[in-house]
Amino acid sequence: MVTERIDTVVIGAGQAGLAVGFYLALQGRTFVILDAHERVGGSWRQRWDSLRLFTPARYDALPGSGYPASLWLFPSRDEFADHVEGYSVEHRLPVRTSTSVRRLAREGTGYVVETDDGRLLADRVIVAAGFDRLPETPHSSAELDRAITQLHSSEYRNLDQIPDGDVLVVRAGNSGADIALELSRSHQVHLSGRHPGQVPFRIERPSSRILSLLVFAAFAHVLTMGTPIGRRARAGALAHSGPLIRVKTADLAASGVHRVPQVVGACDGLPVVEGGQTLPVGGVVWCTGYRPNHSWIDLPVIGADGLPVHERGVCPTQPGLYFLGQLFQYSLASSVIHGVGRDAKYVPDHLARVAGAAPGPAGPLDVAAPDVPGSRSNAPAGPSI
């Protein structure tokens, strides 16, 4: 097995991994960004077809670049995926696609990153593999009749996947509301779960722009780990889904979406909700979220809550190990695109203070040339709005 030695390995080429790569390049470090997808932006392209971001273009730029659209345009899934792919090319970031990391462990005074194609020995590792990794469905899903089409929201692409007849969408957060509204165009939809609340204005109306500016400012500067209200908000963000942002309850009602209580089990192969009602549906879309997957991290860095232990991305027990892209990493803005840049800058700044500046002139042009999008690197190869 081929072994390669490198200063810093970044795991994940989503917006967090690319943003930290930009700052590593400015420091003149030798680094590589590994990603399991065939193309940069692959995780976005796996979402449902009609998805649009909740953040307008003015908040969708990554460090060192603007977003090439009107400031108040809300990009589609594919538009943003293309943007992050173009960002990696614009800044010549050394991304190796189609490279899955199987294990991260200590080796000597540094780390070993094991992939299908080889081993990378690194002084520093930045884990930016995403917070939501494994789709989660309740045990009752296994009790449903096999004739019922079941999809997790990660598998849902469009309404053509759902057979004729009634459909149940489980959990009424943003994903559930978006998908339920789309499905209501051709199906009778039952939407299960508690009402999570909603943003009290239409985000796409010009009259709401000042409110949007205030909300995003609060996300970035008030609801942080440095304030009591921010620390309380973090606990809530980790425990519950956020309020509805684009789709409102009035939209769901006007489209004929039928609200039902929480799903509690199954009877005779059909889903059952609180109160004992059985729903005769032909399809179920489970918008029941994800759980982190850290099984490949062979280090004692995962807390009792199943999340990495870190302080603004810095692992306190493993020098040289960092985390990015965590839910509420430092502020509520960390969970959306416009907050990634600040978190991404903090990690290399800390790295530089601890390790010292890397040798050689700084600048994005000093790093190795990246893969052509959709291709693999010839070098030995070492995945959330």
N, C-alpha and C positions, 0 to 999 in steps of 0.2 A: 504494500500500500504506500502510495506517494505521501511524503511528509513535506510540508512547506512551512517556513518560518516567516512571520509577519508581525508588525508592531501592534496593530489593532484590527480586530474582526468585529464587524457589525452584522448582527443576525436579523434579517428582515429589511426589505426594500420598499416598505410603505412610506407614507409621508414622514414618519418619525425617523426611520433609518436613513432616508435621503437627506433630510434636514441636518442630521448630525454629521452625515458625510460631507456636506457643504462646509461645516465648521472645522472638521478634521483636515479637509483639504487646505483651508486657510492657514492652518498650523503647519502645513508641509509634512504631515505624517504619512507613513506608508500604511495603507489600510485596504480592506476589501469589504464589500457589502454582499452578503449571501441571501438569496431568496429562492424559495421552492417553486414559484410560479415560472411559467415559460416566458412571460413578459413582465416588465415593470408595470405596476398598476393592476396586476392580475387579480388581487383580492377584490378590487372594485368591480371588475368585469364579471365577477361571479355573483353579484347582487341581482335583484330583479330588474327587468328591462326598463321599467318606467321610473326608476328611482331618481330623484333629484336631491341635491344637497339642501340642508336647512340653512346653510350659511351663504350669503351672497358673495359674489366674486371678490369684493374688497377684502374679505376675510379668508380667501382661499389660496392666497399666494404663499409660497414657501420661501425661506431666506434667500436673499440675493436675486430674486426674480419677482415680477409682477404677474398677476393673472390676466391673460390676454382676452378680456371681455369687459363689457360694461360693468361698472362697480356694483350695480344692483341686480345683475343677472344671477339666477340660481342654477348652477351648472348641472347637467345630467350626469348619470353614472359614467357613461363613456367619455364625455367631455373631460371630466376630472381625471379619469384613468389615463387618457391621452396626455393630459397636462403633466402628471407626475412622470410619465415615461419620457416626455420631452425635456423635463427638468433634469433628469439623470443624464441625458445626452448633452444638454446645454452646458452643464457644469462638469462634464467628462468624469462622472463618478464611476468608480470601478465596481460595477455591479456584476455579479455572476448569477445568472438565472438558472432555473432547473437544478438547483442545488439545495437538497434537503439536509438539515442538520439533524444527526441522530443522537449526538451526545455532547454535552459540555461538561468538562471536569478539570480538576487541577492536574498539572504535570510540572513538577519542579517548582520554580518560583512563579510560573505563569499558568497558562491554560491550554488545554487541547480541545479543539473543535473537530469532531468526527463527522464526516459526511459519507455518502455512498462512494465518492470518488477519491477520498484521501483524508489526511489529517492536517490540520493547521495548528501550529504552535504559536500562541500569541501572548504578548505581555499584558494586553488589555482586551476585554470583550464587552461589547455593548449589545444587550439583548433588546431588540426593537421588533419582536416577532408578533406584536399585537396582543391586546388584552382578551378579545373574544376569539377563542380557538376551537372549542368543541361544542357542536350543537347539543342542546339539552332538551329532552322530551320526557314527560312523566311516564311512570310505569304503566299507566292505563292505556298508553298507545299500543302496547303489545296485546291488549285484550280486545281490540277492535276487530271486526270482521275483515278478513283479507280482501274482500271486494271493495272496501272503502279505500280510496286513494289518499295516502298520507304523505305530506311533505313538511319538512321543516322550512322556516323562512329562508334559510341558507340555500335551499334547493329550489325554491319558488322562482320562476322567471316571468311567467305571464299566465293569464286566465285560461289559455288553451290547454294547460296541464290538468285542469280540473274537469271531471266528467259532468254531464248534465245532472240536475237535481240540486238539492240544498247543499250548502257547504258551511262548515264550522271553522271559524278563525279563533284560535285560542290565545288569549291575552290581548288586552286592549291598549298596549303602548303604541309608540309611533309606528313601528313596523306593522303591527296588527291593524292599526287604523288605516294606514296607507293601502295595505293589501286588501282589507275588507272593502274599502271604497272602490278599488279597481274591480274586484270580483262582483260587486253589486251591479255592474253593467250587464252581466249575463247570468247571474245566479241569485237565488235567495240566500242571503248571508246571515248567519248567526254569529255574533261577536261575543265571546265569553271573557269575563274577567272584570275586575274593579275599574272604575273610572280613575285614571291617574291625574286628573286635572288638565288644564290647558292654558297655553299662553293667551292672554286676553286681547290679542290683536292679530290682524292678518299680516303675516310677515312680508307678503309681496306687494302690499299697497304702498304707494309713495307716501301717504300720510303716516305710515308706521316707521319711517326710516329713522327719525329721531329716537323713538322708543327702542329700536333695534340697536342703535349706537350706545344707548344707556345700558341696555341689557348686556351687551358684549363687554362693555367697560367694567360692569359689576362682576361678570364672570372672571375677568382677568385680574382685577385689582382689589376686589372686596372679598369675593368668595375664594380665599386662598388658605393654605395651611398656616399662614402667619396671622390670621384673625380668628377670634372665637366663633364668629358666625360662619366662617369658612370651614373650620374643623367640624362644626355640627352639620354643615351642608355635605361634607365629604361622607359622613356616616350614612346620611340619607341617600346619596347618590349610589353608594355601594349596595344598599339594601333594596332599593326600589328603582323602577324605571322612571324617567323624567316625564314632565307634562307633555301633552300633545302640542306639537308645534305648528305644522301646516294644516293638517286635517282637524276639523272641529267636530264636536258632538252633533252640532246642527247639520253638518255635511252628511254625517252618517245617517241621521234620522231622515233627511230629505231624500237620501238614496235608497231608503227602505231597509237599511241594515237593522236587524232585530237584535237588541241587546239581551243577553242571557247571563245567568250567574256563572260562577266559576265551575269548571269541569272537575268532578270529584271521582270519577271512575267510569266503568262500563257495565252494561247489562245486555245480555244476548247479542254481544258484538257491536252495540251502539253506545255512543258517549252519553254519560249521565251528568247533569249539572246539579248544583245544590238545590234542594227541594224535591229531588227525585225525578225531574223531567228527563225523559229519554228523547234524544234528537235523531230522527231518521235522516241521516245525511249520506251523501255519496262521496264527500271529500272532506278532509281536515287539513288545515294549514296550522302548524304549531309555531307560533311566534313567541316561544317560551325561552328565548335567550340562549346564552352560551355559558360555558364554564372555562376557566383558563386551563391550559395544558402545559404543565411544567415537568412532565415525566422524563423528558430528555435532559433536564438539568441535574446532573449528578453532583450536587453541592448542597450543603445545609443552609439554604437561603430562603426557603419557603416557610412562611409563618403558619400559625394554627388556622388562620382564615383561608389558607390555600393560595395566598398572594405573596409575591416577593417582598422581602423586608428591605426597605430602602429609605433614604432621606433625600428627597428631590432627585431620585434616580441613582444615588450613590449607595452601593451595598456596604454597610458598615463593618461586616465581618470578613469580606473577601476583597482585599485591595486589588484594584484594577478591574472590578466587575461593576457594570452599570446596567440600569434598566430604563427604557424609554417607552412612551406610548401607553403608560398605565392610566387607568381610569382615575381622574382627579389626582394626577401625579404631584402637582403642586397647587393647582387651582381648578375650578370648574372649567376654565378655558382649555385645560389640558386634554379634555375629552373631545374637543372639536379642533378643526384644522388650524384655526388662527392662533391657538395656544401652543402648537407644537414647536414653533420656532424658539420661544423662550426656554422651554424645557431642553430642547436640543442644544442650545448654546451653553446652558449651565453645565452640562456633562463634560464637553471638551475643555471648558474653562477650568473645571475642577481637575480634570486629567492633567492639564498643563501645569497647574499649581503643584500637583503631587509629583509628576514625573519629569517636569521641565519641558521646555520647548523641544520639538523634534529637530534633528539636524537638517540643514539644507534650507533653501529659500522657500518661503510659504507661497501658497496660491494654488487654485484648482488645477492649473496646467501641469503641476508637478507630480500628480498622481498617475497611476497607470491608466492607459486608455480603457474605456468601458467596453462591454459587449455591445455589438450591434443589437438593437431591440429585437427580441425573439430568438436570439442565437446564444450560444454558450461561449465562454471564454476559452482560449487555448491554454491558459495557465491552469495548473492543478487546482481543482475545485475543493473547496473545503468539504414569519413565514417569513378605530376606529377612529358624526359628521358634525 
